[in-house]
Amino acid sequence: MSEIETNESLVLGQKYAFATASLILGICCFVNLLGLEKAILAIVFAWLALRTKPEPVLKEHRMWAKAGLVLGILPLIILPILIISNFDRLREIIDVLSKLNGGR
């Protein structure tokens, strides 16, 4: 095996790992909706898996990376919409939580 083929297989293996990590983190985003760091990491790993340089281009697990990208983007869209649509109730929730804590 030549050095170029070895390097290409190493890069392809990394891209498979990035695609898998992106999919797993994208799914985990919905376990804890406020855990936006997982969503951002899913997007970053999807981008790393889907970029064309360095060669070779990811072919087999491309859908995993795309699914991780979509699942990573969804919480970044859904959470602000939920906050904006329930902004008037947010003050009530804060008041109830402060009363539970003894008013401090």
C-alpha positions as CSV (number, residue, x, y, z in Angstrom):
1,M,0.0,0.0,0.0
2,S,1.4,3.3,-1.0
3,E,1.7,6.3,1.3
4,I,-1.0,8.2,-0.6
5,E,-3.5,5.3,-0.2
6,T,-2.7,5.0,3.5
7,N,-3.2,8.8,3.9
8,E,-6.5,8.6,2.0
9,S,-7.8,5.7,4.1
10,L,-6.8,7.5,7.3
11,V,-8.7,10.7,6.2
12,L,-11.7,8.6,5.2
13,G,-11.7,6.8,8.6
14,Q,-11.6,10.2,10.3
15,K,-14.6,11.4,8.2
16,Y,-16.5,8.2,9.1
17,A,-15.8,9.0,12.8
18,F,-16.9,12.6,12.3
19,A,-20.2,11.5,10.6
20,T,-20.9,9.0,13.4
21,A,-20.2,11.6,16.1
22,S,-22.4,14.1,14.4
23,L,-25.3,11.7,14.2
24,I,-25.0,10.6,17.9
25,L,-24.6,14.2,19.1
26,G,-27.6,15.3,16.9
27,I,-29.7,12.6,18.6
28,C,-28.5,13.5,22.0
29,C,-29.5,17.2,21.5
30,F,-33.1,16.2,22.1
31,V,-32.4,14.5,25.4
32,N,-31.6,17.8,27.1
33,L,-33.0,20.6,24.9
34,L,-31.0,23.3,26.8
35,G,-27.7,21.4,26.0
36,L,-26.9,23.5,22.9
37,E,-23.2,22.6,23.1
38,K,-24.2,19.1,21.7
39,A,-26.0,20.8,18.8
40,I,-23.0,22.9,18.0
41,L,-20.7,20.0,18.1
42,A,-23.0,17.9,15.9
43,I,-22.9,20.7,13.3
44,V,-19.1,21.0,13.5
45,F,-18.6,17.3,13.1
46,A,-21.0,17.1,10.2
47,W,-19.1,19.9,8.5
48,L,-15.8,18.1,9.1
49,A,-17.3,14.9,7.6
50,L,-18.9,16.5,4.6
51,R,-16.1,18.9,3.5
52,T,-14.4,18.0,0.3
53,K,-10.8,18.7,1.3
54,P,-8.8,16.7,2.3
55,E,-9.5,14.0,-0.2
56,P,-11.2,11.4,-0.4
57,V,-14.8,12.6,-0.2
58,L,-17.1,10.8,2.2
59,K,-19.4,8.4,0.4
60,E,-20.7,5.7,2.7
61,H,-21.8,7.5,5.9
62,R,-22.7,10.8,4.1
63,M,-26.4,10.4,5.2
64,W,-25.3,10.0,8.8
65,A,-23.4,13.3,8.6
66,K,-26.4,15.0,7.0
67,A,-28.8,13.6,9.6
68,G,-26.5,14.8,12.4
69,L,-26.4,18.3,10.7
70,V,-30.1,18.5,10.5
71,L,-30.6,17.2,14.1
72,G,-28.0,19.7,15.3
73,I,-29.7,22.6,13.6
74,L,-33.2,21.8,14.8
75,P,-32.6,22.7,18.5
76,L,-30.9,25.9,17.5
77,I,-34.1,26.8,15.7
78,I,-36.7,25.3,18.1
79,L,-35.4,26.8,21.3
80,P,-35.4,30.4,20.3
81,I,-38.9,30.0,18.8
82,L,-40.2,28.5,22.1
83,I,-38.6,31.2,24.1
84,I,-40.0,34.0,21.9
85,S,-43.5,32.5,21.7
86,N,-43.6,32.0,25.5
87,F,-41.9,35.2,26.5
88,D,-44.9,36.5,28.4
89,R,-45.0,33.4,30.5
90,L,-41.3,33.5,31.2
91,R,-41.8,36.1,33.9
92,E,-44.4,33.9,35.6
93,I,-42.1,30.9,35.6
94,I,-39.2,33.0,37.1
95,D,-41.5,34.3,39.8
96,V,-42.7,30.8,40.7
97,L,-39.1,29.5,40.8
98,S,-38.0,32.3,43.0
99,K,-40.9,31.6,45.5
100,L,-39.8,27.9,45.6
101,N,-36.4,29.1,46.6
102,G,-37.7,31.1,49.5
103,G,-37.9,34.4,47.7
104,R,-34.2,34.9,47.4
